[in-house]
Amino acid sequence: MAIKKFISGKNFWRRLLLILLFFAFFAVNAVGLFMGNIIYNEMCVRHSRLHANNTGRWQQILENGKTSRNWQDIRMPSRFGYSLTGTFIPNPQTTDKTLIFLHGFSESRLAGLSYVNIYLNAGYNLLLVDSRAHGDSGGDSVTWGVYEKHDVDQWVDWLRHRYPAGIIGMHGISMGAATALLHAGLNESNKRVAFYIADSAYSDLESLLADQMNQRLQLPGNIPPQVLLPYANAVTFLRSRFTFGDAAPLRVVKQVTTPVLYIHGEADRLVPANMSQQLFSATKGQRQIQLFPRADHVSSIFTDRSRYRTIVQGFARSIQEPQTFATNWP
């Protein structure tokens, strides 16, 4: 009787439409969250340790350094509940100047070994660190600089304890570059880091992710991939308490007065060079930008190592000798 009354009622079609809309709403959002979870896993979990065990030559160099050259592994607890690992490489000549090197996504501190001689020859110690969920550091997800910047600040604490009056610089590549720039926002209150070098940084991770999705995803019905970003952000917040929109160095550098050197390859097919140009234009304080015409992502050092070395060493020297600083040195 109740079913018959429902079917024969004046509002039958309205009720049916509401039911269909409810199920359509539920289905669309279920699919969106399913896809958002895939994006989260791809961006934050699956690939973070991709190269950790595929670098035998560099691992051997690291082990040899610890055996014969007094290189020292350092471990400390992160304030977020996992372990942090780094390797301190002392300069053969006693110095209180130290460069913190931050690697890119899916790499480890071993990536910094390509940069060691540049800084040793410039009179710096080096501290190569494994980012959260990379290499030998703990953590179960990557946050693209959002939480990593606080881990980096703990490494600054460690160096300040070791060299209370020393000079600290920071050099990051790709995700490490963005992390360095996000840390620069924290640094404004105390100026413990004297300079930053950002090689192949993204200005806004959410914009970069949208561009990559446009290039790589072909959704049915010409649906723009950007419609998945809110779902990806929702899943990311639920699982790791951040959103991709939080990883936006462009917003931070507008307040940064610590000197920054931007480096980018003009042939970069992953992070377009105009992102570094955006960052350069937005940076409040002293800044320089150097572009390498034929270099792909994070490959400027390999495309023209001599020029790269000259630029980096000259910039570091200009921090100690401010009269030598120029907006586009050299």
Secondary structure, 3 states (H helix, E strand, C coil): CHHHHHHHCCCHHHHHHHHHHHHHHHHHHHHHHHHHHHHHHHHHCCCCCCCCCCCHHHHHHHHHHHHHCCCEEEEEECCCCCEEEEEEECCCCCCCCEEEEECCCCCCHHHHHHHHHHHHHCCCEEEEECCCCCCCCCCCCCCCCCCHHHHHHHHHHHHHHHCCCCCEEEEEECHHHHHHHHHHHHHCCCCCCCEEEEECCCCCHHHHHHHHHHHHCCCHHHCCHHHHHHHHHHHHHHHHCCCHHHCCHHHHHCCCCCCEEEEEECCCCCCCCHHHHHHHHHCCCCEEEEEECCCCCCCHHHHCHHHHHHHHHHHHHHHHCHHHCCCCCC
